[in-house]
Amino acid sequence: MVTIRDVAKESGVSVATVSYVLNNGPRPVRAETRERVVSTMRRLNYHPNAVARSLVRQRTHVMGILVGDAQSEIVTNYYYAGILAGVFGGARLRGYNITFFTAAATDEGIEHHIRAQRPDAMLVIAPRLGQDFPKRLKAVGIPLGVVGADDVYIDSAAVSLDVDNVAGMQLGMQHLRERGHQPSSIAYAMGDPNQESTRIRRAVYEQTLRDWGAAPQEQDIIAHSFHSDIVYAAVRARLELPHPPTAIFAGNDGIALAAMQAIRDTGRRIPEDVAVIGYDNWPIAAHITPGLTTIQQPMHDIGEAVVCALADRLEEKASRTESMIKRFMPTLIVRGST
């Protein structure tokens, strides 16, 4: 195996000079010397040890990822898939590798694994409310990026990126109103209440009804879960009560799909009897009948942007100690379900 000493000997320079070429410093190397060293490395097929270089630089060029929900969701949920596609794109753009942290279920376990493996930065997607690992990461000194939690972790010097949940709900509610649905006839199938996006969207739903002169009814806030079987049962139960809704606003497109099945199974038509609007614009939304009206999140852009923001901090192009929050504007995609 070719070593750095072999490269130095063949190039007629010191080992330190080869190291300066590999690490682009800390001392300058004359252009002709640099070219001779690089040419020798190519001729000898020398590949520097990445682990050793990371120890010298105290950098691994690895960003770790945690997901807030069940780990299996990252391969079945289009929201995670969309964010991750952007994350991978940003990682390629900025020269980082991505690794998933899946072994530890507790905040203490997560901290232990992060201290042991020492990624350059950590990215958390859709964390559940109440988790304290951001404070633990701050204590470790690893920059943190958060997607899907609005400004919850703003005191942890985190980079926080999310869709503008307020604007998204307002777009959907206004669309339903323009379609002729009375405020008292719009139900909200909310999803997991332990996520910040769910909390914000419910608050906007309730405030919009109040602004329109209607009091929010607890029976119209349904499906406190993202799981399709729970959503189906909750929507069907609400439709069987007196004064069923004429429209259902779903917390994501998966909820919307389960709601549409429940509507059909009670003999109702979409959108003539009950309109449905989703959130996220999953790929399937355009290919079902009727097509699903939904609020599109720029998930790829969000994923790429959080990686680039973390890279800026690691490369000292941005402060590591100041929090940053950025909200991306959503888009209403109108299809046949409304």
C-alpha positions in Angstrom: 0.0 0.0 0.0 1.3 3.4 -1.0 1.9 5.8 2.0 2.3 9.5 2.3 6.0 8.8 2.9 6.3 7.1 -0.5 4.6 10.2 -2.2 7.0 12.5 -0.4 10.1 10.5 -1.4 9.0 10.2 -5.1 8.2 13.9 -5.2 11.4 15.0 -3.5 9.6 16.9 -0.7 9.0 16.4 3.0 6.0 14.5 4.4 4.8 17.9 5.8 4.7 19.4 2.3 2.5 16.5 1.0 0.3 17.0 4.0 -0.1 20.8 3.2 -1.1 19.8 -0.3 -3.7 17.3 0.9 -5.2 19.7 3.4 -4.7 22.9 1.5 -2.7 24.3 4.3 -1.9 25.4 6.9 1.2 26.6 5.1 1.2 27.6 1.4 2.9 25.4 -1.2 4.4 26.8 -4.4 2.3 26.0 -7.5 5.0 23.9 -9.3 5.6 21.9 -6.1 1.9 21.3 -5.6 1.6 20.1 -9.2 4.5 17.7 -8.7 3.0 16.2 -5.6 -0.4 15.8 -7.2 1.1 14.2 -10.2 3.0 11.8 -8.1 -0.1 10.9 -6.1 -1.9 10.1 -9.4 1.0 8.1 -10.7 1.3 6.0 -7.5 -2.5 5.7 -7.2 -2.3 7.2 -3.7 -5.6 7.6 -1.8 -5.3 9.5 1.5 -6.9 7.9 4.5 -10.2 9.8 5.0 -10.5 8.8 8.7 -7.0 10.1 9.5 -7.7 13.3 7.6 -10.9 13.9 9.5 -9.1 13.5 12.8 -6.5 16.1 11.8 -9.2 18.5 10.5 -11.7 17.6 13.3 -14.3 17.2 10.5 -15.9 14.1 9.1 -17.9 15.7 6.3 -20.9 13.7 7.6 -24.3 15.1 8.6 -26.5 12.9 10.7 -30.3 12.6 10.4 -33.0 11.9 12.9 -36.7 11.6 12.2 -39.3 12.5 14.7 -41.8 9.7 13.9 -41.4 6.0 13.5 -38.3 5.2 11.6 -40.2 3.2 9.0 -42.0 6.4 8.0 -38.9 7.6 6.1 -39.5 5.0 3.4 -43.3 5.2 3.1 -44.1 8.8 3.7 -43.9 11.2 0.8 -43.2 14.2 3.1 -40.0 12.5 4.4 -39.1 11.4 0.9 -39.5 14.9 -0.5 -37.4 16.4 2.3 -34.7 13.7 2.0 -34.5 14.2 -1.8 -33.6 17.8 -1.1 -31.2 16.8 1.7 -29.3 14.4 -0.6 -29.1 17.1 -3.3 -27.8 19.6 -0.9 -25.3 17.1 0.5 -23.9 16.4 -3.0 -23.8 20.1 -3.8 -21.8 20.9 -0.7 -19.7 17.8 -0.4 -21.2 16.0 2.6 -22.3 12.5 3.3 -25.5 11.6 5.1 -26.0 9.0 7.8 -29.2 8.0 9.6 -29.2 7.6 13.4 -31.7 4.8 14.1 -30.3 2.8 17.0 -31.4 5.0 20.0 -35.0 5.8 20.9 -34.3 8.1 23.9 -32.8 11.5 24.0 -30.0 10.2 26.2 -29.2 7.4 23.8 -29.2 9.8 20.8 -26.7 12.0 22.6 -24.5 9.0 23.3 -24.4 7.8 19.7 -23.8 11.4 18.4 -20.9 11.8 20.8 -19.4 8.5 19.7 -19.8 9.0 16.0 -19.3 12.7 15.9 -21.0 14.0 12.8 -20.3 17.5 11.7 -24.0 18.5 12.0 -27.3 16.9 12.8 -30.6 17.3 11.0 -33.9 16.5 12.6 -37.1 16.1 10.5 -40.5 16.7 12.0 -39.5 16.2 15.7 -42.2 15.5 18.2 -43.0 18.2 20.8 -41.2 17.9 24.1 -38.0 16.3 22.9 -34.9 17.9 24.5 -32.2 16.6 22.2 -31.6 20.0 20.6 -30.3 21.3 24.0 -28.2 18.2 24.3 -26.7 18.8 20.8 -26.0 22.4 21.7 -24.1 21.2 24.7 -22.1 18.8 22.5 -21.3 21.7 20.1 -22.8 20.2 17.0 -24.8 22.5 14.7 -28.5 21.5 14.5 -30.9 21.9 11.6 -34.6 21.3 12.1 -37.3 20.8 9.5 -41.0 20.9 10.3 -41.0 22.4 13.7 -41.4 26.2 12.9 -39.6 28.2 15.6 -39.9 25.7 18.5 -36.1 25.3 18.8 -35.2 28.9 18.2 -33.5 29.0 21.6 -31.1 26.2 20.7 -29.2 28.2 18.1 -30.8 25.9 15.5 -31.3 26.4 11.8 -35.1 25.9 11.4 -36.8 25.6 8.1 -40.5 24.9 7.4 -43.3 25.7 5.1 -45.4 28.7 6.2 -48.1 26.7 7.9 -50.3 29.8 8.5 -50.3 30.7 4.8 -51.0 27.1 3.8 -54.1 26.8 6.0 -55.4 30.2 4.9 -55.1 29.2 1.3 -57.0 26.0 1.8 -59.7 27.5 4.0 -60.3 30.4 1.6 -60.5 28.0 -1.3 -63.3 26.0 0.5 -65.1 29.2 1.3 -65.0 30.2 -2.4 -66.4 26.8 -3.3 -69.5 27.7 -1.3 -68.8 25.7 1.9 -70.2 27.3 5.1 -67.7 27.8 8.0 -69.8 25.5 10.2 -69.6 22.7 7.6 -65.8 22.5 7.3 -64.1 19.8 9.4 -60.4 19.5 10.0 -58.7 16.0 10.0 -55.6 17.2 11.8 -53.0 14.4 12.2 -50.6 13.9 15.1 -51.1 16.6 17.8 -47.6 16.1 19.0 -46.1 17.9 16.0 -45.8 21.7 15.9 -47.1 21.9 12.3 -50.3 20.2 13.5 -50.7 22.6 16.4 -50.2 25.7 14.2 -52.6 24.5 11.5 -55.3 23.6 14.0 -55.0 27.1 15.6 -55.3 28.7 12.1 -58.4 26.5 11.3 -60.1 27.6 14.6 -59.2 31.2 14.2 -60.4 31.3 10.6 -63.8 29.9 11.7 -64.1 32.6 14.4 -63.2 35.3 11.9 -66.0 34.0 9.7 -68.4 34.1 12.6 -68.5 30.4 13.5 -67.5 28.8 16.7 -65.1 25.8 16.3 -66.8 22.5 17.3 -64.7 19.7 18.9 -66.6 17.1 16.8 -65.3 18.7 13.7 -61.6 18.4 14.7 -61.1 14.7 14.0 -58.5 12.0 13.2 -55.8 12.8 15.8 -53.3 10.6 13.9 -51.6 10.2 10.6 -52.4 6.4 10.5 -54.9 5.6 7.7 -57.0 3.1 9.7 -57.5 5.6 12.6 -58.3 8.4 10.1 -60.8 6.2 8.2 -62.7 5.3 11.4 -62.7 8.8 12.7 -64.0 10.3 9.4 -66.6 7.6 9.0 -67.8 8.2 12.5 -68.1 12.0 12.0 -70.1 11.4 8.7 -72.6 9.3 10.6 -73.4 12.1 13.2 -76.1 14.7 12.6 -75.1 17.6 10.4 -72.1 16.0 8.6 -69.5 18.3 7.1 -69.6 19.3 3.5 -65.8 19.6 3.3 -62.8 18.0 5.1 -59.4 19.7 5.3 -56.8 17.0 5.9 -53.4 17.5 7.7 -51.6 15.7 4.9 -52.4 13.8 1.7 -52.3 10.4 3.4 -55.1 11.6 5.7 -57.0 12.9 2.7 -56.8 9.6 0.9 -58.2 7.7 4.0 -60.9 10.3 4.3 -61.9 9.9 0.6 -62.3 6.2 1.1 -64.5 6.7 4.2 -66.6 9.2 2.2 -67.1 6.7 -0.6 -67.9 3.8 1.8 -70.8 5.8 3.3 -72.3 6.3 -0.2 -71.3 9.9 -0.6 -69.8 11.5 -3.7 -66.6 13.6 -3.9 -66.8 16.6 -4.2 -70.6 16.8 -4.7 -71.5 15.7 -1.1 -68.1 16.1 0.6 -65.1 18.0 -0.7 -61.6 17.1 0.4 -58.4 19.1 0.4 -55.0 17.7 1.5 -51.6 19.0 2.3 -48.1 18.2 0.8 -49.0 17.3 -2.9 -47.9 13.7 -2.8 -47.2 12.3 -6.3 -50.3 10.1 -6.1 -52.6 13.2 -5.6 -52.6 13.9 -9.3 -53.4 10.3 -10.3 -56.4 9.3 -8.3 -60.0 9.9 -9.2 -61.0 12.6 -8.6 -57.6 14.3 -8.3 -56.8 15.6 -4.9 -56.8 19.4 -4.3 -53.9 20.0 -1.9 -51.4 22.5 -0.5 -48.0 21.9 -2.0 -44.9 22.3 0.1 -41.6 22.9 -1.6 -40.1 19.9 0.2 -37.1 19.5 -2.1 -36.1 23.2 -1.6 -36.5 23.0 2.1 -34.3 19.9 2.4 -31.6 21.3 0.2 -31.7 24.7 2.0 -31.2 23.2 5.5 -28.1 21.3 4.4 -26.7 24.4 2.7 -27.4 26.5 5.8 -25.6 23.9 8.0 -22.7 23.8 5.6 -22.4 27.6 5.8 -22.1 27.3 9.6 -19.5 24.5 9.4 -17.5 26.5 6.8 -17.7 29.6 8.9 -19.8 31.5 6.4 -22.5 32.0 9.0 -22.7 32.3 12.7 -22.9 29.0 14.7 -24.4 30.7 17.8 -27.4 32.6 16.2 -30.7 30.9 15.5 -32.1 31.1 12.0 -35.7 30.5 10.9 -36.9 30.5 7.3 -40.4 29.8 6.1 -41.2 28.7 2.5 -44.4 29.7 0.8 -46.9 27.0 -0.1 -49.0 26.7 -3.2 -52.7 25.7 -3.7 -53.0 23.0 -6.3 -56.7 22.7 -7.3 -58.0 19.4 -8.6 -61.3 17.6 -8.8 -61.8 16.8 -5.1 -63.1 20.3 -4.3 
